[in-house]
Amino acid sequence: MSVTQQSLSQQAIDLENKYGAHNYHPLPVVLNRGEGVYVWDVEGKKYYDFLSAYSAVNQGHCHPTIINAMMEQAKTLTLTSRAFHNDMLGQFEKYASEYFNFDKLLPMNTGAEAVETALKICRRWAYEKKGIEENEAEIVVCENNFHGRTTTIISFSNDPVARENFGPYTKGFIKIEYDNLEALKHTLENNKNVAGFLVEPIQGEAGVYVPSEGYLSKAKALCEKHNVLFIADEVQTGIARTGKLLAVAYEEVKPDILILGKALSGGAYPVSSVLANDPVMSVITPGSHGSTFGGNPIAAAVAMAALDVVKDEKLAENAYELGELFRNKMNDYIATSTICKLVRGKGLLNAIVINDSEDSDTAWNICLKLRDNGLLAKPTHGNIIRFAPPLVITEEQLLDCVTIICNTLKEFEA
């Protein structure tokens, strides 16, 4: 790479470092174009994207169906606020409600906003429907969760980096161990003020931690027994990422509240939603919640197009089949590896665990070498590397990526 080429990337990085808040630690690569499973940096080098903007780009970068829907809507009407009706919102609410089999949808913009919305719905339901005394409602959450970075959400995080010096923290949450039914059972039996149980079907940010088989269905049964709302955060796992439309479908669980975001727009526009049936959603009344941009016409058009792509291109089926292939191939490599301990995941949401301590830089260095070899991924929790390519990836492309990953890992074998 020439000095001139180096300066293109470095100039962009330097601008961010000088004028932007330092709340991220990106891999040192500067991207300026994407198509399907590929992205290109400012020097023109081509990479496989194996993060998909944290599963927001399930439909692939710049999918023409989604981009065309966004452009066409932008030509006519972009925003009305919710002070007036627009002709797209009702269409989207009907389409998505029927798509996911719920009575109603409440549109927002980001995943964290959707989680906050679900928490508010749950609390109001607790007071108005369950009869919990006002300000006494508790919501059960899981350790090592990731639901966003708002003040309320970090209040029930146990990530010290997310929490430190951001207090005082919001009350009303009980933390229990993930994938521990006994802990949930004990909490529900000994606290009459529990209103909801908020859970990720797979803990993505924690390192793609997949719970034991039956955990979700048994947790839902416990919630039903104690009249507690089961709230599924499928912002990352939803929209076909795990090989089914929703990850809870593996255990035939119907959440009382479903939280969606990220791939709901195919990564083209900020769109999130909370879905529930009438007995729960009816607690939301005029003035009790809102968003200027939530449910805007572009968001509605983009989301419907994004969901069309998932269905028309059978992305859930592709994720299931290629996810099985990916884990099988990786397990073949891991059988004789000293650097990689295991692979885990569902569909095309996977992670490998590097044989080193969490505070080591081995996984980071592996990701730097993967970048050099034409594949972009990012560590999480120090020694874990998450792999989540766009769901439009083909078998040929996936096998090419497996070769890149295995050849890169070989450079780090003892």
C-alpha positions in Angstrom: 0.0 0.0 0.0 1.4 3.4 -1.0 1.9 6.4 1.3 -1.0 8.1 -0.5 -3.3 5.2 0.0 -2.4 4.9 3.6 -3.2 8.6 4.1 -6.8 8.1 2.8 -7.7 5.7 5.6 -5.6 7.4 8.2 -7.2 10.8 7.3 -10.7 9.4 7.9 -9.6 7.8 11.2 -7.9 10.9 12.4 -11.0 13.0 11.6 -13.1 10.7 13.8 -10.5 10.7 16.6 -10.3 14.5 16.6 -14.0 15.5 16.2 -15.9 12.4 17.4 -16.6 11.2 20.9 -14.4 8.1 21.6 -17.3 5.7 22.5 -16.2 3.0 20.1 -13.0 1.1 19.3 -13.4 0.2 15.6 -11.2 -2.2 13.7 -8.9 0.1 11.7 -10.6 -0.2 8.3 -12.4 2.6 6.5 -15.3 1.5 4.4 -17.1 3.5 1.7 -19.1 1.0 -0.4 -21.1 -2.2 0.1 -23.0 -4.7 -2.0 -24.5 -8.0 -0.9 -22.0 -9.8 1.3 -19.1 -7.5 0.3 -17.8 -4.1 1.5 -14.9 -2.1 0.1 -12.5 0.3 1.8 -11.5 3.7 0.6 -8.4 2.2 -1.1 -10.7 -0.2 -3.1 -9.9 -3.4 -1.2 -12.8 -5.9 -1.1 -13.8 -7.7 2.0 -16.4 -10.2 3.2 -18.5 -8.6 5.8 -18.8 -11.1 8.7 -20.5 -8.8 11.2 -23.4 -7.4 9.1 -23.6 -4.2 11.3 -24.4 -6.4 14.3 -27.1 -8.3 12.2 -28.7 -5.2 10.9 -27.7 -6.0 7.3 -29.3 -9.5 7.1 -30.6 -8.8 3.6 -27.1 -7.7 2.4 -25.6 -4.3 1.8 -27.7 -1.9 -0.4 -30.3 -4.5 -1.4 -32.0 -2.9 -4.5 -35.5 -3.7 -3.4 -35.0 -1.9 0.0 -33.0 1.0 -1.5 -35.6 1.5 -4.2 -38.5 1.6 -1.7 -36.6 4.2 0.4 -35.8 6.4 -2.6 -39.3 6.2 -4.0 -40.9 7.2 -0.7 -38.3 9.9 -0.1 -39.5 11.6 -3.3 -43.0 12.1 -2.0 -43.1 12.3 1.8 -40.5 11.8 4.5 -41.9 12.9 7.8 -45.2 14.1 9.2 -44.6 13.4 12.9 -47.5 11.6 14.6 -49.4 14.8 14.8 -51.0 13.7 11.5 -51.7 10.4 9.8 -49.7 9.3 6.8 -50.6 6.8 4.2 -47.8 4.4 4.9 -47.9 3.7 8.6 -51.1 1.8 8.7 -50.0 -0.4 5.8 -46.7 -1.2 7.7 -48.5 -1.9 11.0 -50.9 -4.3 9.3 -48.2 -6.0 7.3 -45.8 -6.5 10.2 -48.5 -7.4 12.7 -49.7 -10.2 10.4 -46.2 -11.2 9.5 -45.3 -11.8 13.1 -48.8 -12.8 14.2 -49.6 -10.1 16.7 -52.5 -7.7 17.1 -50.6 -4.5 17.2 -47.3 -2.8 16.5 -45.8 0.3 18.1 -43.0 1.8 15.8 -39.8 3.4 17.1 -36.4 4.0 15.6 -33.6 2.1 17.4 -33.3 -1.1 19.3 -32.7 0.7 22.6 -35.8 2.8 22.1 -37.8 -0.4 21.4 -36.5 -2.0 24.6 -37.4 1.2 26.6 -40.8 1.1 25.0 -41.3 -2.6 26.0 -40.3 -1.8 29.6 -42.8 1.0 29.8 -45.6 -1.1 28.3 -44.8 -3.9 30.8 -44.9 -1.5 33.8 -48.1 0.1 32.8 -49.7 -3.3 32.2 -48.5 -4.3 35.7 -50.3 -1.4 37.4 -53.4 -1.3 35.2 -54.0 -5.0 34.4 -52.2 -7.1 36.9 -52.9 -4.9 39.9 -49.4 -4.3 41.2 -49.2 -1.3 43.5 -47.8 1.7 41.7 -44.0 2.1 41.6 -43.6 -1.4 42.9 -43.3 -3.4 39.7 -40.1 -5.4 39.1 -38.8 -6.7 35.8 -36.5 -9.8 35.8 -33.5 -9.6 33.5 -30.5 -11.8 32.9 -26.8 -11.3 33.8 -24.5 -10.6 30.8 -27.5 -9.1 28.9 -27.2 -6.5 26.2 -30.3 -4.5 25.5 -28.8 -1.1 24.7 -27.0 1.8 26.4 -29.7 4.1 27.8 -29.5 5.0 31.5 -32.4 2.7 32.3 -30.9 -0.2 30.4 -27.4 0.1 31.8 -29.0 0.1 35.2 -29.5 -3.6 34.9 -26.3 -4.4 33.0 -23.4 -6.0 34.8 -20.9 -4.7 32.3 -18.7 -2.3 34.3 -17.6 -0.4 31.2 -21.3 0.4 30.4 -22.1 1.3 34.0 -19.1 3.1 35.5 -19.8 6.7 36.5 -23.3 6.8 34.9 -25.3 6.5 38.1 -27.6 6.9 39.9 -29.2 3.8 38.4 -32.9 3.1 37.7 -34.5 0.8 40.2 -37.1 -1.9 39.5 -35.0 -4.8 38.1 -34.0 -8.2 39.4 -30.9 -9.8 37.8 -30.7 -13.6 37.6 -28.3 -16.0 35.9 -29.1 -16.6 32.2 -30.1 -20.1 31.3 -31.1 -20.9 34.9 -34.7 -22.0 35.2 -34.4 -22.6 39.0 -33.3 -18.9 39.5 -36.3 -17.7 37.5 -38.7 -20.1 39.3 -37.4 -19.0 42.7 -37.7 -15.3 41.8 -41.3 -15.6 40.5 -42.4 -17.7 43.4 -41.0 -15.3 46.0 -41.9 -11.9 44.5 -45.5 -11.0 43.8 -44.5 -7.7 42.2 -42.8 -9.2 39.1 -44.4 -7.8 36.0 -42.1 -9.2 33.2 -39.2 -11.3 32.2 -36.9 -9.7 29.6 -34.6 -12.1 27.8 -32.5 -12.5 24.7 -33.2 -15.9 23.0 -29.4 -16.0 22.4 -27.1 -13.6 24.2 -25.3 -12.1 21.2 -23.0 -9.4 22.8 -22.1 -11.9 25.6 -20.5 -14.1 22.9 -23.4 -15.8 21.1 -24.3 -17.8 24.2 -27.0 -20.3 23.3 -29.2 -21.4 26.2 -30.0 -25.0 27.0 -32.7 -26.7 24.9 -36.1 -26.1 26.5 -35.0 -23.0 28.5 -37.2 -20.6 26.6 -40.3 -22.7 26.5 -40.0 -23.6 30.2 -39.4 -20.0 31.1 -42.5 -18.9 29.1 -44.5 -21.5 31.0 -43.3 -20.2 34.3 -44.2 -16.7 33.2 -47.7 -17.8 32.3 -48.1 -19.6 35.7 -47.3 -16.4 37.6 -49.0 -13.9 35.2 -45.8 -12.4 34.2 -45.1 -11.0 30.7 -42.5 -12.8 28.6 -40.6 -10.1 26.7 -38.3 -11.4 23.9 -35.5 -9.0 22.8 -35.0 -10.2 19.2 -33.3 -7.0 18.0 -30.3 -9.0 17.0 -31.6 -12.6 16.8 -34.8 -11.8 14.9 -35.6 -11.4 11.2 -34.2 -14.8 10.1 -30.7 -14.5 11.6 -30.8 -17.7 13.5 -32.3 -19.9 10.8 -35.9 -19.1 11.7 -37.9 -15.9 11.4 -37.6 -15.5 15.2 -35.2 -17.4 17.5 -38.0 -18.2 19.9 -39.6 -20.2 17.1 -37.1 -23.0 17.8 -39.1 -23.7 21.0 -42.5 -22.6 19.6 -42.6 -19.7 22.1 -45.0 -16.8 21.5 -43.7 -13.8 23.5 -46.2 -11.5 25.2 -44.0 -8.6 23.9 -41.7 -8.9 21.0 -38.9 -6.4 20.4 -37.5 -5.9 16.9 -35.0 -3.6 15.2 -31.8 -3.8 13.2 -32.7 -6.0 10.2 -36.3 -4.7 10.3 -35.0 -2.2 7.8 -32.2 -4.2 6.2 -29.7 -1.7 7.6 -31.0 1.0 5.3 -32.8 3.2 7.9 -33.4 3.2 11.7 -36.5 1.2 12.3 -37.6 -0.7 15.4 -40.9 -2.0 16.7 -42.6 -3.5 19.7 -45.4 -6.0 19.0 -48.0 -7.3 21.4 -51.6 -8.4 21.5 -54.5 -6.1 22.4 -54.7 -7.0 26.1 -51.1 -5.8 26.6 -50.8 -3.0 24.0 -54.1 -1.4 25.0 -52.4 0.2 28.0 -50.7 2.6 25.6 -52.9 5.7 25.2 -52.5 9.1 23.5 -49.7 11.0 25.1 -48.3 8.1 27.1 -45.5 7.3 24.6 -44.2 8.7 21.3 -41.4 9.6 18.9 -41.3 12.3 16.3 -39.6 9.9 13.8 -41.3 6.7 14.9 -43.5 5.4 12.2 -42.4 7.9 9.5 -43.3 7.1 5.9 -39.8 6.2 4.8 -39.4 3.8 7.8 -42.7 2.1 6.9 -41.8 1.7 3.3 -38.3 0.4 4.0 -39.4 -2.0 6.7 -42.1 -3.6 4.4 -39.6 -4.0 1.6 -37.0 -5.5 4.0 -39.5 -8.1 5.3 -40.5 -8.8 1.7 -36.9 -9.7 0.9 -36.6 -12.0 3.9 -39.7 -13.9 2.7 -39.1 -13.8 -1.0 -35.5 -14.9 -0.9 -36.0 -17.5 1.8 -33.3 -16.0 4.0 -34.3 -18.0 7.1 -33.9 -21.2 5.3 -30.6 -20.1 3.9 -29.3 -19.1 7.3 -30.3 -22.5 8.8 -28.6 -24.6 6.1 -25.4 -22.5 5.8 -25.2 -22.1 9.6 -25.1 -25.9 9.9 -22.4 -26.1 7.2 -20.4 -23.4 8.9 -20.3 -25.0 12.3 -19.6 -28.4 10.8 -16.6 -27.1 8.9 -15.4 -25.1 11.9 -15.7 -28.1 14.2 -13.6 -30.1 11.7 -10.8 -27.5 12.1 -11.3 -27.2 15.8 -10.8 -30.9 16.3 -7.0 -30.5 15.8 -6.7 -26.8 16.8 -4.8 -25.4 19.8 -5.9 -21.7 19.2 -9.6 -22.2 18.8 -11.6 -24.0 21.6 -15.2 -24.2 20.2 -17.8 -22.8 17.8 -21.3 -22.1 18.9 -24.4 -20.5 17.5 -27.6 -21.0 15.5 -28.2 -20.2 11.9 -25.7 -17.6 10.8 -25.2 -16.1 14.2 -22.0 -17.8 15.4 -18.9 -17.3 17.5 -15.6 -19.0 18.0 -13.9 -19.0 21.4 -10.1 -18.4 21.3 -7.9 -20.4 23.5 -6.6 -17.4 25.5 -7.7 -15.2 28.5 -10.4 -12.6 28.1 -7.9 -9.8 28.8 -5.5 -11.0 26.0 -5.3 -9.3 22.6 -5.1 -12.5 20.6 -8.7 -12.3 19.3 -8.1 -8.7 18.3 -4.9 -9.7 16.5 -6.7 -12.5 14.7 -9.4 -10.0 13.5 -6.6 -7.7 12.2 -5.2 -10.6 10.3 -8.6 -11.6 9.0 -9.0 -8.1 7.7 -5.6 -8.4 5.9 -6.9 -11.7 4.4 -10.2 -10.1 3.2 -12.7 -10.8 5.9 -14.1 -8.4 8.6 -15.1 -9.6 12.0 -14.8 -8.2 15.6 -14.0 -9.6 19.0 -16.5 -9.5 21.9 -15.6 -10.1 25.5 -11.9 -10.3 24.7 -11.4 -13.9 23.5 -14.6 -14.4 21.4 -15.0 -13.6 17.7 -18.5 -13.2 16.4 -19.3 -14.3 12.8 -22.5 -13.1 11.3 -22.5 -12.6 7.5 -25.4 -11.2 5.5 -28.0 -13.9 5.0 -27.8 -13.6 1.3 -24.4 -15.3 1.3 -24.1 -18.4 -1.0 -22.6 -21.8 -0.1 -19.6 -21.0 -2.4 -19.0 -17.7 -0.6 -19.4 -19.3 2.8 -16.9 -22.0 2.0 -14.5 -19.4 0.8 -14.9 -17.6 4.1 -14.3 -20.8 6.1 -11.0 -21.2 4.2 -10.0 -17.6 5.0 -10.9 -18.1 8.7 -9.1 -21.4 9.1 -6.0 -20.3 7.2 -5.9 -17.2 9.4 -6.2 -19.2 12.6 -3.4 -21.5 11.5 -1.1 -18.5 11.6 -1.8 -18.3 15.4 -1.5 -22.0 16.2 1.2 -22.9 18.7 
